[in-house]
Amino acid sequence: MKISHIEHLGIAVNSIEEALPYYENVLGLKCYNIETVEDQKVKTAFLKVGDTKIELLEPTCPESTIAKFIEKKGVGVHHVAFAIEDGVANALAEAEEKGIRLIDKAPRKGAENLNIAFLHPKSTLGVLTELCEK
């Protein structure tokens, strides 16, 4: 797989509204997009840091994977997302060939209209890894 850069860091928060003042007023970043991804039961907010983004993830219901993450581990870094140049489907096939456990067998739509897929943290040294392409 060909990775061009870190696309974003996903950070689980209880409330985007409560988290934004830290990122905007303390760190001086600017939120440029807030959207809800219904099928993932999550509300997202994006902030830019150079060419990389921070994605704040707020659960929209108790059954959300983000709600379960916060319940188990608390708020904080949820995942690292890499921009893939040669296609997420190809990257998934390559990762699976190398023995990596996949959460997603095929790409799906994510926030900002990206094609995304996740690799399971049990086979990625404990780091939930997202693969992204435009």
ZICORMO-V710250 format. One line per field, one symbol per residue. psi: psi as a letter, one per 30 degrees, with the letter a starting at -180 (. if undefined). burial: b if it has 9 or more other ideal C-beta (glycine too) atoms within 8 Angstrom, else e. A space follows every 50 residues. Layout:
psi->???
burial->???
This chain:
psi->kjkeljelkkkklekeefeeeeeeeefglkkfkklkjeffhkklkkkkjb fllkjkjkkflffkfeeeeeeefllakelkkkkkfgkeeeeeeeeeeggk kkekflllkalgglkllkkkffghhgjkkkkkl.
burial->beeeebbbbbbbbeebeebbeebbeeeebebeeeeebeeebbbbbbbbee ebbbbbbbbbeeebebbbbbeeeeeeebbbbbbbeeebebbbebbbeeeb ebebeebbebbeebbbbbbbbeebeeebbbbbbe
